Amino acid sequence: MGDTMAHIQVSTETYALLLQAKDFLVEARRLKPGPARNELREVAKVLREIAKDDAQSISDFDRAGRA
């Protein structure tokens, strides 16, 4: 049961990162092209990459637990 809770927690964190990335992109779209907009887009990109890595590590952990 403890493993399930850890999986749920990490999944929630991954989802939160993706929501943050979406918020940054929404804000970036409100701005005119320029450095501020580019910075927000870059932050969103990094958040998506972190979420992807987090999801991959969950998948790897799950596979290792079944082996």
PyMOL Python script that loads the backbone (N, CA, C, O; Angstrom):
from pymol import cmd

cmd.read_pdbstr("""\
ATOM      1  N   MET A   1       0.818  -1.190   0.000  1.00  0.00           N
ATOM      2  CA  MET A   1       0.000   0.000   0.000  1.00  0.00           C
ATOM      3  C   MET A   1       0.863   1.255   0.000  1.00  0.00           C
ATOM      4  O   MET A   1       0.488   2.261  -0.604  1.00  0.00           O
ATOM      5  N   GLY A   2       2.004   1.212   0.663  1.00  0.00           N
ATOM      6  CA  GLY A   2       2.883   2.372   0.692  1.00  0.00           C
ATOM      7  C   GLY A   2       3.382   2.748  -0.689  1.00  0.00           C
ATOM      8  O   GLY A   2       3.532   3.931  -0.994  1.00  0.00           O
ATOM      9  N   ASP A   3       3.647   1.734  -1.547  1.00  0.00           N
ATOM     10  CA  ASP A   3       4.102   2.004  -2.904  1.00  0.00           C
ATOM     11  C   ASP A   3       3.023   2.715  -3.713  1.00  0.00           C
ATOM     12  O   ASP A   3       3.324   3.598  -4.517  1.00  0.00           O
ATOM     13  N   THR A   4       1.780   2.335  -3.505  1.00  0.00           N
ATOM     14  CA  THR A   4       0.673   2.969  -4.221  1.00  0.00           C
ATOM     15  C   THR A   4       0.587   4.441  -3.847  1.00  0.00           C
ATOM     16  O   THR A   4       0.400   5.294  -4.715  1.00  0.00           O
ATOM     17  N   MET A   5       0.722   4.737  -2.580  1.00  0.00           N
ATOM     18  CA  MET A   5       0.657   6.136  -2.129  1.00  0.00           C
ATOM     19  C   MET A   5       1.803   6.948  -2.735  1.00  0.00           C
ATOM     20  O   MET A   5       1.600   8.093  -3.139  1.00  0.00           O
ATOM     21  N   ALA A   6       2.993   6.373  -2.801  1.00  0.00           N
ATOM     22  CA  ALA A   6       4.122   7.082  -3.393  1.00  0.00           C
ATOM     23  C   ALA A   6       3.842   7.354  -4.867  1.00  0.00           C
ATOM     24  O   ALA A   6       4.146   8.436  -5.370  1.00  0.00           O
ATOM     25  N   HIS A   7       3.267   6.379  -5.555  1.00  0.00           N
ATOM     26  CA  HIS A   7       2.947   6.535  -6.978  1.00  0.00           C
ATOM     27  C   HIS A   7       1.915   7.646  -7.176  1.00  0.00           C
ATOM     28  O   HIS A   7       2.046   8.463  -8.088  1.00  0.00           O
ATOM     29  N   ILE A   8       0.910   7.674  -6.337  1.00  0.00           N
ATOM     30  CA  ILE A   8      -0.120   8.711  -6.434  1.00  0.00           C
ATOM     31  C   ILE A   8       0.489  10.085  -6.185  1.00  0.00           C
ATOM     32  O   ILE A   8       0.175  11.040  -6.896  1.00  0.00           O
ATOM     33  N   GLN A   9       1.351  10.194  -5.190  1.00  0.00           N
ATOM     34  CA  GLN A   9       1.965  11.473  -4.860  1.00  0.00           C
ATOM     35  C   GLN A   9       2.803  11.995  -6.024  1.00  0.00           C
ATOM     36  O   GLN A   9       2.703  13.168  -6.381  1.00  0.00           O
ATOM     37  N   VAL A  10       3.613  11.148  -6.605  1.00  0.00           N
ATOM     38  CA  VAL A  10       4.458  11.581  -7.707  1.00  0.00           C
ATOM     39  C   VAL A  10       3.597  11.948  -8.913  1.00  0.00           C
ATOM     40  O   VAL A  10       3.882  12.923  -9.608  1.00  0.00           O
ATOM     41  N   SER A  11       2.556  11.176  -9.157  1.00  0.00           N
ATOM     42  CA  SER A  11       1.676  11.486 -10.269  1.00  0.00           C
ATOM     43  C   SER A  11       1.019  12.845 -10.076  1.00  0.00           C
ATOM     44  O   SER A  11       0.855  13.602 -11.032  1.00  0.00           O
ATOM     45  N   THR A  12       0.647  13.151  -8.850  1.00  0.00           N
ATOM     46  CA  THR A  12       0.058  14.448  -8.537  1.00  0.00           C
ATOM     47  C   THR A  12       1.066  15.559  -8.783  1.00  0.00           C
ATOM     48  O   THR A  12       0.713  16.621  -9.296  1.00  0.00           O
ATOM     49  N   GLU A  13       2.314  15.316  -8.419  1.00  0.00           N
ATOM     50  CA  GLU A  13       3.359  16.314  -8.640  1.00  0.00           C
ATOM     51  C   GLU A  13       3.597  16.529 -10.140  1.00  0.00           C
ATOM     52  O   GLU A  13       3.791  17.657 -10.591  1.00  0.00           O
ATOM     53  N   THR A  14       3.578  15.443 -10.894  1.00  0.00           N
ATOM     54  CA  THR A  14       3.748  15.547 -12.343  1.00  0.00           C
ATOM     55  C   THR A  14       2.624  16.376 -12.950  1.00  0.00           C
ATOM     56  O   THR A  14       2.862  17.254 -13.779  1.00  0.00           O
ATOM     57  N   TYR A  15       1.402  16.087 -12.528  1.00  0.00           N
ATOM     58  CA  TYR A  15       0.238  16.826 -13.010  1.00  0.00           C
ATOM     59  C   TYR A  15       0.351  18.307 -12.652  1.00  0.00           C
ATOM     60  O   TYR A  15       0.028  19.171 -13.466  1.00  0.00           O
ATOM     61  N   ALA A  16       0.806  18.594 -11.445  1.00  0.00           N
ATOM     62  CA  ALA A  16       0.961  19.986 -11.010  1.00  0.00           C
ATOM     63  C   ALA A  16       1.985  20.716 -11.880  1.00  0.00           C
ATOM     64  O   ALA A  16       1.793  21.885 -12.217  1.00  0.00           O
ATOM     65  N   LEU A  17       3.063  20.034 -12.242  1.00  0.00           N
ATOM     66  CA  LEU A  17       4.072  20.644 -13.115  1.00  0.00           C
ATOM     67  C   LEU A  17       3.484  20.972 -14.480  1.00  0.00           C
ATOM     68  O   LEU A  17       3.753  22.032 -15.045  1.00  0.00           O
ATOM     69  N   LEU A  18       2.679  20.055 -15.003  1.00  0.00           N
ATOM     70  CA  LEU A  18       2.054  20.288 -16.304  1.00  0.00           C
ATOM     71  C   LEU A  18       1.061  21.445 -16.251  1.00  0.00           C
ATOM     72  O   LEU A  18       0.957  22.218 -17.204  1.00  0.00           O
ATOM     73  N   LEU A  19       0.334  21.565 -15.147  1.00  0.00           N
ATOM     74  CA  LEU A  19      -0.586  22.698 -14.988  1.00  0.00           C
ATOM     75  C   LEU A  19       0.172  24.016 -14.911  1.00  0.00           C
ATOM     76  O   LEU A  19      -0.252  25.017 -15.488  1.00  0.00           O
ATOM     77  N   GLN A  20       1.288  24.014 -14.200  1.00  0.00           N
ATOM     78  CA  GLN A  20       2.117  25.223 -14.130  1.00  0.00           C
ATOM     79  C   GLN A  20       2.634  25.598 -15.512  1.00  0.00           C
ATOM     80  O   GLN A  20       2.625  26.770 -15.887  1.00  0.00           O
ATOM     81  N   ALA A  21       3.081  24.605 -16.264  1.00  0.00           N
ATOM     82  CA  ALA A  21       3.576  24.866 -17.616  1.00  0.00           C
ATOM     83  C   ALA A  21       2.475  25.490 -18.466  1.00  0.00           C
ATOM     84  O   ALA A  21       2.719  26.445 -19.204  1.00  0.00           O
ATOM     85  N   LYS A  22       1.276  24.953 -18.362  1.00  0.00           N
ATOM     86  CA  LYS A  22       0.138  25.501 -19.104  1.00  0.00           C
ATOM     87  C   LYS A  22      -0.115  26.955 -18.710  1.00  0.00           C
ATOM     88  O   LYS A  22      -0.349  27.800 -19.574  1.00  0.00           O
ATOM     89  N   ASP A  23      -0.069  27.248 -17.418  1.00  0.00           N
ATOM     90  CA  ASP A  23      -0.286  28.624 -16.949  1.00  0.00           C
ATOM     91  C   ASP A  23       0.769  29.577 -17.521  1.00  0.00           C
ATOM     92  O   ASP A  23       0.448  30.696 -17.921  1.00  0.00           O
ATOM     93  N   PHE A  24       2.020  29.131 -17.557  1.00  0.00           N
ATOM     94  CA  PHE A  24       3.078  29.967 -18.122  1.00  0.00           C
ATOM     95  C   PHE A  24       2.838  30.225 -19.606  1.00  0.00           C
ATOM     96  O   PHE A  24       3.060  31.334 -20.093  1.00  0.00           O
ATOM     97  N   LEU A  25       2.383  29.196 -20.322  1.00  0.00           N
ATOM     98  CA  LEU A  25       2.108  29.372 -21.748  1.00  0.00           C
ATOM     99  C   LEU A  25       0.931  30.314 -21.991  1.00  0.00           C
ATOM    100  O   LEU A  25       0.962  31.130 -22.912  1.00  0.00           O
ATOM    101  N   VAL A  26      -0.097  30.200 -21.169  1.00  0.00           N
ATOM    102  CA  VAL A  26      -1.250  31.103 -21.297  1.00  0.00           C
ATOM    103  C   VAL A  26      -0.796  32.547 -21.084  1.00  0.00           C
ATOM    104  O   VAL A  26      -1.185  33.446 -21.830  1.00  0.00           O
ATOM    105  N   GLU A  27       0.012  32.752 -20.081  1.00  0.00           N
ATOM    106  CA  GLU A  27       0.513  34.107 -19.805  1.00  0.00           C
ATOM    107  C   GLU A  27       1.405  34.594 -20.947  1.00  0.00           C
ATOM    108  O   GLU A  27       1.335  35.759 -21.339  1.00  0.00           O
ATOM    109  N   ALA A  28       2.239  33.707 -21.476  1.00  0.00           N
ATOM    110  CA  ALA A  28       3.124  34.086 -22.580  1.00  0.00           C
ATOM    111  C   ALA A  28       2.320  34.520 -23.797  1.00  0.00           C
ATOM    112  O   ALA A  28       2.698  35.461 -24.496  1.00  0.00           O
ATOM    113  N   ARG A  29       1.222  33.837 -24.046  1.00  0.00           N
ATOM    114  CA  ARG A  29       0.395  34.174 -25.214  1.00  0.00           C
ATOM    115  C   ARG A  29      -0.264  35.543 -25.090  1.00  0.00           C
ATOM    116  O   ARG A  29      -0.657  36.144 -26.090  1.00  0.00           O
ATOM    117  N   ARG A  30      -0.378  36.021 -23.880  1.00  0.00           N
ATOM    118  CA  ARG A  30      -0.971  37.347 -23.668  1.00  0.00           C
ATOM    119  C   ARG A  30       0.011  38.477 -23.977  1.00  0.00           C
ATOM    120  O   ARG A  30      -0.384  39.624 -24.187  1.00  0.00           O
ATOM    121  N   LEU A  31       1.283  38.133 -24.001  1.00  0.00           N
ATOM    122  CA  LEU A  31       2.314  39.145 -24.227  1.00  0.00           C
ATOM    123  C   LEU A  31       2.644  39.273 -25.710  1.00  0.00           C
ATOM    124  O   LEU A  31       2.448  38.352 -26.502  1.00  0.00           O
ATOM    125  N   LYS A  32       3.145  40.438 -26.045  1.00  0.00           N
ATOM    126  CA  LYS A  32       3.654  40.637 -27.396  1.00  0.00           C
ATOM    127  C   LYS A  32       4.984  39.904 -27.522  1.00  0.00           C
ATOM    128  O   LYS A  32       5.674  39.697 -26.524  1.00  0.00           O
ATOM    129  N   PRO A  33       5.350  39.507 -28.747  1.00  0.00           N
ATOM    130  CA  PRO A  33       6.646  38.844 -28.923  1.00  0.00           C
ATOM    131  C   PRO A  33       7.779  39.685 -28.349  1.00  0.00           C
ATOM    132  O   PRO A  33       7.811  40.904 -28.513  1.00  0.00           O
ATOM    133  N   GLY A  34       8.692  39.022 -27.685  1.00  0.00           N
ATOM    134  CA  GLY A  34       9.821  39.706 -27.088  1.00  0.00           C
ATOM    135  C   GLY A  34      10.452  38.856 -25.999  1.00  0.00           C
ATOM    136  O   GLY A  34      10.061  37.707 -25.794  1.00  0.00           O
ATOM    137  N   PRO A  35      11.437  39.425 -25.296  1.00  0.00           N
ATOM    138  CA  PRO A  35      12.188  38.668 -24.292  1.00  0.00           C
ATOM    139  C   PRO A  35      11.324  38.121 -23.148  1.00  0.00           C
ATOM    140  O   PRO A  35      11.529  36.988 -22.711  1.00  0.00           O
ATOM    141  N   ALA A  36      10.373  38.904 -22.667  1.00  0.00           N
ATOM    142  CA  ALA A  36       9.537  38.438 -21.551  1.00  0.00           C
ATOM    143  C   ALA A  36       8.709  37.232 -21.975  1.00  0.00           C
ATOM    144  O   ALA A  36       8.591  36.257 -21.232  1.00  0.00           O
ATOM    145  N   ARG A  37       8.140  37.305 -23.166  1.00  0.00           N
ATOM    146  CA  ARG A  37       7.342  36.189 -23.680  1.00  0.00           C
ATOM    147  C   ARG A  37       8.214  34.949 -23.880  1.00  0.00           C
ATOM    148  O   ARG A  37       7.820  33.840 -23.519  1.00  0.00           O
ATOM    149  N   ASN A  38       9.380  35.143 -24.447  1.00  0.00           N
ATOM    150  CA  ASN A  38      10.292  34.021 -24.674  1.00  0.00           C
ATOM    151  C   ASN A  38      10.707  33.358 -23.362  1.00  0.00           C
ATOM    152  O   ASN A  38      10.830  32.136 -23.285  1.00  0.00           O
ATOM    153  N   GLU A  39      10.920  34.176 -22.334  1.00  0.00           N
ATOM    154  CA  GLU A  39      11.309  33.629 -21.038  1.00  0.00           C
ATOM    155  C   GLU A  39      10.190  32.753 -20.450  1.00  0.00           C
ATOM    156  O   GLU A  39      10.459  31.678 -19.914  1.00  0.00           O
ATOM    157  N   LEU A  40       8.954  33.210 -20.551  1.00  0.00           N
ATOM    158  CA  LEU A  40       7.828  32.415 -20.057  1.00  0.00           C
ATOM    159  C   LEU A  40       7.693  31.107 -20.837  1.00  0.00           C
ATOM    160  O   LEU A  40       7.407  30.059 -20.258  1.00  0.00           O
ATOM    161  N   ARG A  41       7.899  31.176 -22.142  1.00  0.00           N
ATOM    162  CA  ARG A  41       7.827  29.964 -22.959  1.00  0.00           C
ATOM    163  C   ARG A  41       8.940  28.981 -22.571  1.00  0.00           C
ATOM    164  O   ARG A  41       8.721  27.770 -22.544  1.00  0.00           O
ATOM    165  N   GLU A  42      10.111  29.501 -22.278  1.00  0.00           N
ATOM    166  CA  GLU A  42      11.233  28.657 -21.877  1.00  0.00           C
ATOM    167  C   GLU A  42      10.961  27.992 -20.529  1.00  0.00           C
ATOM    168  O   GLU A  42      11.267  26.815 -20.342  1.00  0.00           O
ATOM    169  N   VAL A  43      10.386  28.745 -19.592  1.00  0.00           N
ATOM    170  CA  VAL A  43      10.039  28.165 -18.291  1.00  0.00           C
ATOM    171  C   VAL A  43       9.031  27.034 -18.484  1.00  0.00           C
ATOM    172  O   VAL A  43       9.157  25.977 -17.867  1.00  0.00           O
ATOM    173  N   ALA A  44       8.040  27.253 -19.332  1.00  0.00           N
ATOM    174  CA  ALA A  44       7.038  26.229 -19.601  1.00  0.00           C
ATOM    175  C   ALA A  44       7.697  24.975 -20.191  1.00  0.00           C
ATOM    176  O   ALA A  44       7.342  23.851 -19.836  1.00  0.00           O
ATOM    177  N   LYS A  45       8.639  25.179 -21.077  1.00  0.00           N
ATOM    178  CA  LYS A  45       9.341  24.055 -21.707  1.00  0.00           C
ATOM    179  C   LYS A  45      10.096  23.240 -20.658  1.00  0.00           C
ATOM    180  O   LYS A  45      10.048  22.010 -20.669  1.00  0.00           O
ATOM    181  N   VAL A  46      10.783  23.919 -19.764  1.00  0.00           N
ATOM    182  CA  VAL A  46      11.541  23.229 -18.719  1.00  0.00           C
ATOM    183  C   VAL A  46      10.602  22.472 -17.782  1.00  0.00           C
ATOM    184  O   VAL A  46      10.898  21.344 -17.386  1.00  0.00           O
ATOM    185  N   LEU A  47       9.480  23.081 -17.429  1.00  0.00           N
ATOM    186  CA  LEU A  47       8.510  22.402 -16.568  1.00  0.00           C
ATOM    187  C   LEU A  47       7.966  21.140 -17.233  1.00  0.00           C
ATOM    188  O   LEU A  47       7.799  20.111 -16.578  1.00  0.00           O
ATOM    189  N   ARG A  48       7.692  21.219 -18.525  1.00  0.00           N
ATOM    190  CA  ARG A  48       7.220  20.032 -19.249  1.00  0.00           C
ATOM    191  C   ARG A  48       8.288  18.939 -19.273  1.00  0.00           C
ATOM    192  O   ARG A  48       7.971  17.758 -19.133  1.00  0.00           O
ATOM    193  N   GLU A  49       9.550  19.329 -19.449  1.00  0.00           N
ATOM    194  CA  GLU A  49      10.639  18.352 -19.454  1.00  0.00           C
ATOM    195  C   GLU A  49      10.778  17.682 -18.092  1.00  0.00           C
ATOM    196  O   GLU A  49      10.998  16.474 -18.009  1.00  0.00           O
ATOM    197  N   ILE A  50      10.651  18.467 -17.026  1.00  0.00           N
ATOM    198  CA  ILE A  50      10.735  17.905 -15.677  1.00  0.00           C
ATOM    199  C   ILE A  50       9.586  16.927 -15.457  1.00  0.00           C
ATOM    200  O   ILE A  50       9.788  15.843 -14.911  1.00  0.00           O
ATOM    201  N   ALA A  51       8.385  17.306 -15.880  1.00  0.00           N
ATOM    202  CA  ALA A  51       7.222  16.431 -15.725  1.00  0.00           C
ATOM    203  C   ALA A  51       7.424  15.131 -16.513  1.00  0.00           C
ATOM    204  O   ALA A  51       7.086  14.050 -16.031  1.00  0.00           O
ATOM    205  N   LYS A  52       7.970  15.243 -17.712  1.00  0.00           N
ATOM    206  CA  LYS A  52       8.219  14.051 -18.536  1.00  0.00           C
ATOM    207  C   LYS A  52       9.230  13.131 -17.849  1.00  0.00           C
ATOM    208  O   LYS A  52       9.036  11.917 -17.800  1.00  0.00           O
ATOM    209  N   ASP A  53      10.308  13.713 -17.321  1.00  0.00           N
ATOM    210  CA  ASP A  53      11.313  12.917 -16.618  1.00  0.00           C
ATOM    211  C   ASP A  53      10.718  12.269 -15.371  1.00  0.00           C
ATOM    212  O   ASP A  53      11.023  11.119 -15.055  1.00  0.00           O
ATOM    213  N   ASP A  54       9.869  13.012 -14.668  1.00  0.00           N
ATOM    214  CA  ASP A  54       9.222  12.501 -13.467  1.00  0.00           C
ATOM    215  C   ASP A  54       8.327  11.310 -13.814  1.00  0.00           C
ATOM    216  O   ASP A  54       8.353  10.284 -13.135  1.00  0.00           O
ATOM    217  N   ALA A  55       7.546  11.456 -14.865  1.00  0.00           N
ATOM    218  CA  ALA A  55       6.655  10.372 -15.296  1.00  0.00           C
ATOM    219  C   ALA A  55       7.467   9.155 -15.730  1.00  0.00           C
ATOM    220  O   ALA A  55       7.077   8.020 -15.458  1.00  0.00           O
ATOM    221  N   GLN A  56       8.586   9.386 -16.397  1.00  0.00           N
ATOM    222  CA  GLN A  56       9.436   8.276 -16.837  1.00  0.00           C
ATOM    223  C   GLN A  56      10.029   7.546 -15.637  1.00  0.00           C
ATOM    224  O   GLN A  56      10.110   6.318 -15.634  1.00  0.00           O
ATOM    225  N   SER A  57      10.439   8.291 -14.628  1.00  0.00           N
ATOM    226  CA  SER A  57      11.017   7.645 -13.452  1.00  0.00           C
ATOM    227  C   SER A  57       9.964   6.824 -12.713  1.00  0.00           C
ATOM    228  O   SER A  57      10.288   5.790 -12.130  1.00  0.00           O
ATOM    229  N   ILE A  58       8.705   7.272 -12.730  1.00  0.00           N
ATOM    230  CA  ILE A  58       7.625   6.488 -12.131  1.00  0.00           C
ATOM    231  C   ILE A  58       7.462   5.182 -12.891  1.00  0.00           C
ATOM    232  O   ILE A  58       7.330   4.112 -12.298  1.00  0.00           O
ATOM    233  N   SER A  59       7.473   5.289 -14.205  1.00  0.00           N
ATOM    234  CA  SER A  59       7.317   4.098 -15.042  1.00  0.00           C
ATOM    235  C   SER A  59       8.472   3.118 -14.802  1.00  0.00           C
ATOM    236  O   SER A  59       8.259   1.911 -14.686  1.00  0.00           O
ATOM    237  N   ASP A  60       9.677   3.644 -14.729  1.00  0.00           N
ATOM    238  CA  ASP A  60      10.844   2.786 -14.482  1.00  0.00           C
ATOM    239  C   ASP A  60      10.751   2.132 -13.114  1.00  0.00           C
ATOM    240  O   ASP A  60      11.086   0.958 -12.959  1.00  0.00           O
ATOM    241  N   PHE A  61      10.298   2.888 -12.123  1.00  0.00           N
ATOM    242  CA  PHE A  61      10.157   2.356 -10.769  1.00  0.00           C
ATOM    243  C   PHE A  61       9.107   1.248 -10.744  1.00  0.00           C
ATOM    244  O   PHE A  61       9.309   0.213 -10.110  1.00  0.00           O
ATOM    245  N   ASP A  62       7.985   1.465 -11.435  1.00  0.00           N
ATOM    246  CA  ASP A  62       6.935   0.457 -11.478  1.00  0.00           C
ATOM    247  C   ASP A  62       7.438  -0.829 -12.131  1.00  0.00           C
ATOM    248  O   ASP A  62       7.162  -1.925 -11.644  1.00  0.00           O
ATOM    249  N   ARG A  63       8.176  -0.695 -13.232  1.00  0.00           N
ATOM    250  CA  ARG A  63       8.699  -1.874 -13.922  1.00  0.00           C
ATOM    251  C   ARG A  63       9.701  -2.621 -13.036  1.00  0.00           C
ATOM    252  O   ARG A  63       9.715  -3.852 -13.008  1.00  0.00           O
ATOM    253  N   ALA A  64      10.525  -1.882 -12.326  1.00  0.00           N
ATOM    254  CA  ALA A  64      11.524  -2.511 -11.448  1.00  0.00           C
ATOM    255  C   ALA A  64      10.837  -3.247 -10.309  1.00  0.00           C
ATOM    256  O   ALA A  64      11.320  -4.293  -9.873  1.00  0.00           O
ATOM    257  N   GLY A  65       9.713  -2.720  -9.815  1.00  0.00           N
ATOM    258  CA  GLY A  65       8.987  -3.364  -8.746  1.00  0.00           C
ATOM    259  C   GLY A  65       8.326  -4.663  -9.161  1.00  0.00           C
ATOM    260  O   GLY A  65       8.116  -5.549  -8.333  1.00  0.00           O
ATOM    261  N   ARG A  66       7.999  -4.780 -10.432  1.00  0.00           N
ATOM    262  CA  ARG A  66       7.346  -5.993 -10.943  1.00  0.00           C
ATOM    263  C   ARG A  66       8.343  -7.081 -11.315  1.00  0.00           C
ATOM    264  O   ARG A  66       7.978  -8.249 -11.448  1.00  0.00           O
ATOM    265  N   ALA A  67       9.597  -6.695 -11.481  1.00  0.00           N
ATOM    266  CA  ALA A  67      10.613  -7.664 -11.938  1.00  0.00           C
ATOM    267  C   ALA A  67      10.991  -8.657 -10.862  1.00  0.00           C
ATOM    268  O   ALA A  67      11.828  -9.530 -11.094  1.00  0.00           O
TER     269      ALA A  67
END
""", "prot")
cmd.dss("prot")
cmd.show_as("cartoon", "prot")
cmd.util.cbc("prot")
cmd.orient("prot")
